[in-house]
Amino acid sequence: MRNSLNKSAFRLISASYIDGFMVHLEFQDGKEFDLDLGKDLNSIRGPLVDPLKDKDVLSKLRVEYGALVFPTGLDYGADVLRLWCENGTVADQKQTDKLAEQYCLQNSQSCCAA
């Protein structure tokens, strides 16, 4: 994303592993979602991602400072996760940027300045 969304807009407070690449996420505003991270995790390779193909490693996820963190060091910011959850699926960078812009316009936020 060009800039982070309003930091107080979305805060991840808990996350749990479900199965496969599916995780359950709970945000500070009380909304909960199940999100399949498989589309993103299967599209990239490297030492932070490859071990997550093992569900025993993936299942050791945790929330730190409002971000979803995996034992390999890979993390997802709560703002991106929330956009994906609201969209119903993981999106690539270009689509995620569009989702952020739409969110800012709909919520009169000045968080998407170039």
C-alpha positions as CSV (number, residue, x, y, z in Angstrom):
1,M,0.0,0.0,0.0
2,R,1.2,3.5,-0.6
3,N,0.7,4.5,3.0
4,S,-0.8,2.5,5.9
5,L,-4.5,3.0,6.6
6,N,-5.5,4.9,9.7
7,K,-3.7,2.9,12.4
8,S,-6.7,3.0,14.7
9,A,-9.2,1.8,12.0
10,F,-8.2,-1.9,12.2
11,R,-6.4,-3.6,15.1
12,L,-6.0,-7.4,15.1
13,I,-6.5,-8.7,18.6
14,S,-6.5,-12.5,18.1
15,A,-5.8,-15.1,15.4
16,S,-6.0,-18.8,15.3
17,Y,-5.2,-21.5,12.9
18,I,-8.2,-23.4,11.4
19,D,-6.8,-25.8,8.7
20,G,-4.9,-25.7,5.4
21,F,-4.1,-22.0,5.0
22,M,-7.3,-20.9,6.7
23,V,-7.0,-18.6,9.7
24,H,-9.6,-17.1,12.0
25,L,-9.1,-13.4,12.7
26,E,-10.7,-11.1,15.3
27,F,-10.4,-7.4,15.1
28,Q,-10.7,-4.8,17.9
29,D,-14.1,-3.6,16.6
30,G,-15.5,-7.1,17.3
31,K,-15.7,-8.3,13.7
32,E,-14.4,-11.8,13.0
33,F,-13.4,-13.4,9.7
34,D,-12.0,-16.6,8.4
35,L,-9.4,-15.9,5.7
36,D,-7.7,-18.3,3.4
37,L,-4.1,-17.1,3.0
38,G,-3.3,-19.9,0.5
39,K,-3.5,-17.6,-2.6
40,D,-0.8,-15.4,-1.2
41,L,1.4,-18.0,0.4
42,N,1.3,-20.2,-2.7
43,S,2.3,-17.2,-4.9
44,I,5.6,-16.5,-3.3
45,R,8.6,-18.5,-2.3
46,G,11.5,-18.1,0.1
47,P,12.7,-18.8,3.6
48,L,9.9,-16.9,5.2
49,V,7.2,-18.7,3.2
50,D,8.3,-22.2,2.3
51,P,8.3,-23.6,5.8
52,L,4.7,-22.4,6.2
53,K,3.6,-25.1,3.7
54,D,3.9,-27.4,6.8
55,K,0.7,-26.9,8.8
56,D,2.7,-27.6,12.1
57,V,4.7,-24.5,11.4
58,L,1.8,-22.4,10.0
59,S,-0.3,-23.2,13.0
60,K,2.1,-21.5,15.4
61,L,0.9,-18.1,14.3
62,R,0.5,-15.3,16.8
63,V,-0.6,-11.7,17.1
64,E,2.2,-9.2,17.9
65,Y,1.5,-5.4,18.1
66,G,-1.7,-5.9,16.1
67,A,0.0,-7.9,13.2
68,L,-0.3,-11.5,12.3
69,V,3.1,-13.1,12.7
70,F,4.4,-16.5,11.8
71,P,7.3,-18.3,13.4
72,T,9.4,-17.8,10.2
73,G,9.2,-14.0,10.7
74,L,6.6,-13.5,7.9
75,D,4.0,-11.0,9.1
76,Y,0.8,-9.4,7.7
77,G,-0.4,-6.0,8.9
78,A,-3.9,-5.8,10.3
79,D,-4.9,-3.2,7.7
80,V,-4.1,-5.4,4.8
81,L,-5.8,-8.4,6.4
82,R,-8.9,-6.4,7.1
83,L,-9.1,-5.2,3.5
84,W,-8.8,-8.8,2.3
85,C,-11.4,-10.0,4.8
86,E,-13.9,-7.3,3.8
87,N,-13.1,-8.2,0.1
88,G,-13.7,-11.9,0.8
89,T,-10.3,-13.0,-0.5
90,V,-6.6,-12.3,-0.6
91,A,-5.7,-9.8,-3.3
92,D,-2.4,-9.0,-5.1
93,Q,-0.6,-5.7,-4.4
94,K,-2.4,-3.7,-7.2
95,Q,-5.8,-4.9,-6.1
96,T,-5.0,-4.3,-2.4
97,D,-4.0,-0.7,-3.2
98,K,-7.3,-0.2,-5.0
99,L,-9.2,-1.6,-2.0
100,A,-7.3,0.8,0.3
101,E,-8.2,3.7,-1.9
102,Q,-11.9,2.7,-2.0
103,Y,-11.9,2.3,1.8
104,C,-10.4,5.8,2.3
105,L,-12.9,7.4,-0.1
106,Q,-15.9,5.6,1.5
107,N,-14.8,6.5,5.0
108,S,-13.6,10.1,4.2
109,Q,-10.1,9.2,5.3
110,S,-7.0,11.0,4.1
111,C,-4.9,7.9,4.6
112,C,-4.2,7.2,0.9
113,A,-2.2,10.2,-0.2
114,A,0.3,9.5,-2.9
